[in-house]
Amino acid sequence: MTKRYNPNKGKINRNYSISEIALLYGVHKNTVKARLRRGLKRIDDHRPYLILGRDLKHFIKDLRTINKRPCELGEIYCFKCREPRIPAQGSTIFEAESSRFGRIKANCNVCNSLMNKYFRLADLVLLQRHFAVILPLQQKRLG
């Protein structure tokens, strides 16, 4: 599992060495060297290698967006398939988590695993257009 690093830890007006970056993010120096091989820019080829804080921040932001898979309105992210999928027909159930938020549970139409999607109750009408939502008996008065 990949750790999510905060890009705001690195200040854009500073220069960082490999060991400073390792201390800042709590990783080993070899991890930072691997990031240099993957595209993290350094100022020049002289040692000690220095990295601009601005380049570090952009690189960390790019790392966070590499594996993002945005879902369309009628899709829910399937963790087993690792893709946004349209739920299986008739498997979509709505549950109210609180007075403001709810959750849609459904089965994936490809691998039949359980999928979840959290949303605001104000968006329930919009979601009912894209999902065939089945409300449990005690929650039917919400809609």
For each residue, the residues with C-beta under 8 A, 3 or more apart:
1:
2: 67
3:
4: 64
5: 9 25 60 63 64
6: 9 60
7: 10 57 58 60 61 64
8: 57
9: 5 6 24 25
10: 7 14 16 21 24 53 56 57 60
11: 14 53
12: 52 53 54 57
13: 53
14: 10 11 53
15: 43 50 51 52 53
16: 10 20 21 24 50 51 52 53 56
17: 20 21 48 49 50 51
18: 21 22 29 32 33 36 48 49 51
19: 22 23 29
20: 16 17 23 24
21: 10 16 17 18 24 25 27 32 51 56
22: 18 19 25 26 27 28 29 31 32
23: 19 20 26
24: 9 10 16 20 21
25: 5 9 21 22
26: 22 23
27: 21 22 31 32
28: 22 31 32
29: 18 19 22 32 33
30: 33 34
31: 22 27 28 34 35
32: 18 21 22 27 28 29 35 36 40
33: 18 29 30 36 37
34: 30 31 37 38
35: 31 32 38 39 40 59
36: 18 32 33 40 42 49 51
37: 33 34
38: 34 35
39: 35 59
40: 32 35 36 51 55 56 59
41: 51 52 55 59
42: 36 45 49 50 51
43: 15 49 50 51 52
44: 50
45: 42
46: 49
47:
48: 17 18
49: 17 18 36 42 43 46
50: 15 16 17 42 43 44
51: 15 16 17 18 21 36 40 41 42 43 55 56
52: 12 15 16 41 43 55 56
53: 10 11 12 13 14 15 16 56 57
54: 12 57 58
55: 40 41 51 52 58 59
56: 10 16 21 40 51 52 53 59 60
57: 7 8 10 12 53 54 60 61
58: 7 54 55 61 62
59: 35 39 40 41 55 56 62 63
60: 5 6 7 10 56 57 63 64
61: 7 57 58 64 65
62: 58 59 65 66
63: 5 59 60 66
64: 4 5 7 60 61 68
65: 61 62 68
66: 62 63
67: 2
68: 64 65
69: 77 82 83 84
70: 84
71: 75 76 77 84 117
72: 75 84
73: 126 127 130
74: 86 130 131
75: 71 72 84 85 86
76: 71 84 85 87 104 106 115 116 117
77: 69 71 83 84 85 115 117
78: 81 82 83 84 85 108 110 111 113 115
79: 82 113 115
80: 108 111 113
81: 78 85 108 110 111 113
82: 69 78 79
83: 69 77 78
84: 69 70 71 72 75 76 77 78
85: 75 76 77 78 81 108 109 110 115
86: 74 75 109
87: 76 91 92 106 107 108 109 115 131
88: 91 106 107 108 109 112
89: 109 132
90: 132 134
91: 87 88 106 107
92: 87 104 105 106 131 132 133 134
93: 104 105 106 133 134 136
94: 102 103 104 105 124 133 134 135 136 139
95: 102 103 104 105 136 139
96: 99 101 102 121 139 142
97: 101 102 103 118
98: 101
99: 96 121
100: 120 121
101: 96 97 98 118 119 120 121
102: 94 95 96 97 118 119 120 121 124
103: 94 95 97 116 117 118 119
104: 76 92 93 94 95 116 117 119 127 131 133
105: 92 93 94 95 114 115 116
106: 76 87 88 91 92 93 114 115 117 131
107: 87 88 91 112 113 114 115
108: 78 80 81 85 87 88 111 112 113 114 115
109: 85 86 87 88 89 112
110: 78 81 85
111: 78 80 81 108
112: 88 107 108 109
113: 78 79 80 81 107 108
114: 105 106 107 108
115: 76 77 78 79 85 87 105 106 107 108
116: 76 103 104 105
117: 71 76 77 103 104 106
118: 97 101 102 103
119: 101 102 103 104 123 124 127
120: 100 101 102 123
121: 96 99 100 101 102 124 142
122:
123: 119 120 126 127
124: 94 102 119 121 127 128 133 142 143
125: 128 129 143
126: 73 123 129 130
127: 73 104 119 123 124 130 131 133
128: 124 125 131 133 143
129: 125 126
130: 73 74 126 127
131: 74 87 92 104 106 127 128
132: 89 90 92
133: 92 93 94 104 124 127 128
134: 90 92 93 94
135: 94 139 140 142 143
136: 93 94 95 139 140
137: 140
138:
139: 94 95 96 135 136 142 143
140: 135 136 137 143
141:
142: 96 121 124 135 139
143: 124 125 128 135 139 140
